[in-house]
Amino acid sequence: MNFSQKLVDHGCKITFVNTEFIHQRLMSSMAKQESLDDSPIKLVSIPDGLGLDDDRSDLGKLCDAILSTMPFILEKLIEDINLNDDDKITCIVADVIMGWALEVGSKLGIKGVQFWTASATMFALQYNIPMLIEDGIIDSNAPFLFGTEGFPITKGTFQISPSMPAMDKGAIWWSNIYDPTTEKKIFKYLVHCMQNSNLTKWSICNTTYELEPGALSYVPKLLPVGPLLRSYDNTNGTVRSMGQFWEEDYSCINWLNQQPPCSVLYVAFGSFTLFDQNQFNELALGLDLTNRPFLWVVRQDKKMTYPNELLGSKGKIVGWSPQLKVLSHPAIACFVSHCGWNSIMEGLCNGVPFLCWPYFTDQLYNKSYICDELKIGLGLNLDENGLVSRWEIKKKLNQLLSDEQIRARSLELKEMVVNNVSEGSGSSNNILRFVEWLKS
């Protein structure tokens, strides 16, 4: 959605196609905003193939349903628009995980590009699936690619290219979803989507040359256009971007205004992370033990019980936050994060150190990237019960907040990353290149 807004700023008109399930969540979160009738971004939706009561966190089942349902419906939607609408569809920008949309475009004579929402390194990883099989890094039980399992054969590290850091095999994202059947389905689906890379001139990525030089030089067609950040109207603080799953609680900004500079722990784990009650308790008690003010995002769809010790704490708990405004607030001291790529980019743009608590997929690699490559964060260790204990949380937070070198590096990276969006700089120029290609 942020990239769509960038294109709108350059005179493009956008038809934003979502699944009906996600579309409804977006519309619900925008219920109190102004009418979208005159917006240059037109929101439309198509079914994902699952029923209303189906579990969309079953990613394997979702992949199967998408591939059997959505291509045909998308093709019909585009045909209808081009037949009846004054604004014809002239290009398709498809999330890599919806790569089959490029096949639809090719069939209709419409050019397309891929959009990758994670790091350039993760794109390079899956771009090289055939090489991973050939080099014996992931397994193959059949002579054809669709017969492969996609799992690492041994433990250890490997390198995609000499220009890139070594990667732990456990960070191969499609093999750490914790359910082998689901992992196989996702891998098969991913291979199908990646095979459409040859249909594109560009693969657009929310990163910068300075952050991932090795991966970007290894995959020259990757066009870094990051950081892609939400836009705010500075006159009244309203949001231009429409890409939110839940309504944001702006009361947390007023609360932050009352806190001392660089004092607040910001804790948020994105839209997918799940904790059981025991781990939830340890997190709550760990935050309480620090005796610091904290802002904790706990989604309202997760019914958890808070320990009694938290009742008199210094913290504020909200269901969903305006994250970019929170991270840019001078009261924020650090970001306790699941290490999703968008959260990383937002944290980097505000010079905020990370306490890394990855959940699954690319988040495991992102944690290593933050701690070992960028050196702007710390990770957490499990105890003998497989939990991150309250004492570990307190210890690492105290260590992180007392490390002046981590804070200094965070501020250096902030300047480097944010400079990319200024006129005449890397990402800004790349967006102009893309728009010029679109208009030609």
MOQUI-V183208 format. One record per residue. N is the residue number from 1. RES is the residue in one small letter. PSI is psi in whole degrees, 0 to 359 (* if undefined). D_FIRST is the distance of its C-alpha to the first C-alpha in Angstrom with 2 decimals. Layout:
# MOQUI-V183208
n->{N N}
res->{RES RES}
psi->{PSI PSI}
d_first->{D_FIRST D_FIRST}
This chain:
# MOQUI-V183208
n->{1 2 3 4 5 6 7 8 9 10 11 12 13 14 15 16 17 18 19 20 21 22 23 24 25 26 27 28 29 30 31 32 33 34 35 36 37 38 39 40 41 42 43 44 45 46 47 48 49 50 51 52 53 54 55 56 57 58 59 60 61 62 63 64 65 66 67 68 69 70 71 72 73 74 75 76 77 78 79 80 81 82 83 84 85 86 87 88 89 90 91 92 93 94 95 96 97 98 99 100 101 102 103 104 105 106 107 108 109 110 111 112 113 114 115 116 117 118 119 120 121 122 123 124 125 126 127 128 129 130 131 132 133 134 135 136 137 138 139 140 141 142 143 144 145 146 147 148 149 150 151 152 153 154 155 156 157 158 159 160 161 162 163 164 165 166 167 168 169 170 171 172 173 174 175 176 177 178 179 180 181 182 183 184 185 186 187 188 189 190 191 192 193 194 195 196 197 198 199 200 201 202 203 204 205 206 207 208 209 210 211 212 213 214 215 216 217 218 219 220 221 222 223 224 225 226 227 228 229 230 231 232 233 234 235 236 237 238 239 240 241 242 243 244 245 246 247 248 249 250 251 252 253 254 255 256 257 258 259 260 261 262 263 264 265 266 267 268 269 270 271 272 273 274 275 276 277 278 279 280 281 282 283 284 285 286 287 288 289 290 291 292 293 294 295 296 297 298 299 300 301 302 303 304 305 306 307 308 309 310 311 312 313 314 315 316 317 318 319 320 321 322 323 324 325 326 327 328 329 330 331 332 333 334 335 336 337 338 339 340 341 342 343 344 345 346 347 348 349 350 351 352 353 354 355 356 357 358 359 360 361 362 363 364 365 366 367 368 369 370 371 372 373 374 375 376 377 378 379 380 381 382 383 384 385 386 387 388 389 390 391 392 393 394 395 396 397 398 399 400 401 402 403 404 405 406 407 408 409 410 411 412 413 414 415 416 417 418 419 420 421 422 423 424 425 426 427 428 429 430 431 432 433 434 435 436 437 438 439 440}
res->{m n f s q k l v d h g c k i t f v n t e f i h q r l m s s m a k q e s l d d s p i k l v s i p d g l g l d d d r s d l g k l c d a i l s t m p f i l e k l i e d i n l n d d d k i t c i v a d v i m g w a l e v g s k l g i k g v q f w t a s a t m f a l q y n i p m l i e d g i i d s n a p f l f g t e g f p i t k g t f q i s p s m p a m d k g a i w w s n i y d p t t e k k i f k y l v h c m q n s n l t k w s i c n t t y e l e p g a l s y v p k l l p v g p l l r s y d n t n g t v r s m g q f w e e d y s c i n w l n q q p p c s v l y v a f g s f t l f d q n q f n e l a l g l d l t n r p f l w v v r q d k k m t y p n e l l g s k g k i v g w s p q l k v l s h p a i a c f v s h c g w n s i m e g l c n g v p f l c w p y f t d q l y n k s y i c d e l k i g l g l n l d e n g l v s r w e i k k k l n q l l s d e q i r a r s l e l k e m v v n n v s e g s g s s n n i l r f v e w l k s}
psi->{321 320 320 318 323 317 322 319 338 17 11 154 138 131 112 111 123 167 154 322 312 320 316 323 318 314 323 319 339 13 329 1 172 166 144 9 323 9 140 353 111 121 122 167 156 154 152 0 350 157 169 325 2 152 108 358 352 88 329 314 320 317 314 316 318 310 331 348 310 324 314 317 322 318 316 320 313 318 318 317 314 341 324 350 146 329 98 152 119 347 145 124 111 126 137 325 355 37 338 341 334 328 318 313 317 320 326 2 26 128 157 163 155 148 122 123 354 198 160 327 318 325 315 324 308 336 334 27 315 321 322 323 312 323 1 25 319 157 160 117 7 159 347 149 324 351 358 155 326 4 145 137 320 169 168 198 164 166 130 320 156 339 356 152 155 147 138 136 335 349 6 109 326 354 13 40 358 7 108 321 315 317 319 318 318 319 316 317 316 316 316 314 319 336 349 3 331 352 358 149 321 151 112 139 140 73 187 159 319 327 321 61 322 312 320 327 332 329 84 335 352 124 107 127 17 170 133 106 153 149 140 146 110 344 325 6 9 161 135 323 148 9 64 138 329 156 135 143 103 357 337 336 316 321 317 326 339 359 152 156 141 45 341 133 123 124 115 136 23 195 3 334 138 132 144 173 323 314 325 316 315 320 313 315 328 317 320 322 332 338 33 155 141 149 116 124 113 110 141 344 354 109 95 154 129 139 149 329 339 347 326 22 176 8 167 135 130 159 327 144 157 84 318 321 324 310 334 357 136 344 342 130 325 170 111 110 153 355 32 148 320 320 321 312 320 321 317 320 351 10 34 126 155 139 116 127 73 151 305 186 229 349 331 317 319 324 314 321 315 314 319 328 304 333 49 20 175 154 172 147 147 150 187 343 5 18 153 112 161 326 323 319 312 314 311 325 316 319 316 314 345 0 101 332 319 317 320 317 323 318 325 315 323 310 317 316 314 329 338 340 356 155 132 0 179 299 322 317 324 322 319 319 317 316 318 321 317 313 338 *}
d_first->{0.00 3.81 5.40 4.93 6.32 8.77 9.89 10.43 12.50 14.50 15.34 13.25 12.58 9.79 10.74 8.09 10.61 10.89 14.23 16.15 16.57 12.97 12.34 15.37 14.32 11.17 13.57 16.21 14.41 13.75 17.38 18.66 16.22 17.26 17.22 14.25 16.89 16.57 12.83 11.93 8.90 11.10 10.37 13.00 14.32 17.10 19.39 19.27 23.07 23.90 25.74 24.72 26.81 25.96 24.80 21.32 22.03 24.56 22.33 25.17 25.71 22.03 22.06 25.22 23.98 20.77 22.85 25.57 23.55 20.13 21.14 23.68 21.57 18.68 21.47 22.90 19.71 19.32 23.08 23.04 20.36 22.28 25.51 24.80 21.98 22.52 19.14 19.72 17.34 18.23 15.93 14.05 11.32 12.06 11.32 14.86 15.62 15.24 17.37 19.70 17.34 18.73 22.17 21.32 20.23 23.39 25.50 24.26 24.65 20.98 19.86 16.99 15.35 14.28 11.26 12.65 11.03 14.53 17.23 18.93 22.03 20.76 19.77 23.28 24.78 23.69 24.15 27.74 28.52 31.54 32.86 32.48 34.63 37.11 37.60 38.24 35.39 34.01 36.31 36.96 39.30 39.43 39.69 36.43 32.98 32.06 35.08 33.93 33.26 31.00 32.71 34.13 37.87 39.00 37.83 37.44 35.24 34.34 32.82 30.46 31.83 34.27 31.59 29.57 30.67 32.41 30.38 31.87 32.10 31.09 27.58 27.01 24.00 24.75 28.26 27.67 26.24 29.78 30.60 32.17 31.74 27.99 27.76 29.66 27.46 24.25 26.00 27.16 23.72 22.25 25.12 24.45 20.81 21.91 24.70 22.30 21.57 24.48 22.75 20.29 21.01 18.05 16.34 13.44 13.32 12.00 15.62 18.42 21.83 23.72 22.20 22.81 25.31 27.11 24.31 22.89 26.45 27.13 24.26 24.33 21.71 19.03 17.27 16.13 13.45 13.14 12.98 9.25 9.64 8.61 10.70 13.66 16.32 19.36 21.76 20.98 18.37 15.87 12.14 9.97 6.57 6.75 5.66 9.37 12.16 14.97 16.07 16.51 20.12 20.65 24.34 23.84 23.31 26.70 28.19 27.00 28.60 31.90 31.81 33.45 31.50 30.36 31.72 28.97 27.81 24.13 23.85 20.68 20.21 16.72 16.14 18.70 21.72 24.98 28.20 31.56 33.66 35.80 32.99 31.36 34.78 35.18 31.87 32.83 36.34 35.22 33.13 36.17 38.50 36.76 37.87 34.78 32.26 29.11 25.81 24.99 21.99 23.56 21.50 23.41 23.38 25.58 29.09 30.82 34.06 34.32 37.55 39.98 40.04 36.54 37.68 39.14 36.57 34.81 31.35 28.69 26.72 23.55 21.57 18.10 17.46 15.21 15.37 14.62 17.16 19.50 19.54 20.23 23.10 26.54 27.90 25.86 28.15 26.26 23.46 24.71 21.87 21.32 20.07 16.68 15.18 12.25 15.06 17.31 15.24 14.93 18.64 19.66 18.22 20.46 23.54 23.79 26.07 25.13 27.22 25.91 26.06 24.27 24.15 23.65 22.14 20.87 21.38 25.10 24.77 22.35 25.11 27.67 25.56 25.27 28.92 30.77 29.01 27.31 29.83 27.75 28.16 30.50 30.44 32.21 35.12 36.14 39.61 42.25 40.68 37.29 35.73 34.35 37.05 36.96 39.29 37.04 34.11 36.39 37.89 34.72 33.14 36.37 36.50 32.96 33.45 36.82 35.72 35.55 34.79 31.53 30.49 31.62 29.67 26.49 26.96 27.77 24.61 22.56 24.11 23.71 19.98 19.00 21.22 18.92 16.58 19.68 20.87 22.87 21.73 20.52 16.73 16.83 19.39 17.53 14.61 17.51 19.21 16.38 16.09 19.90 20.03 17.75 20.01 23.13}
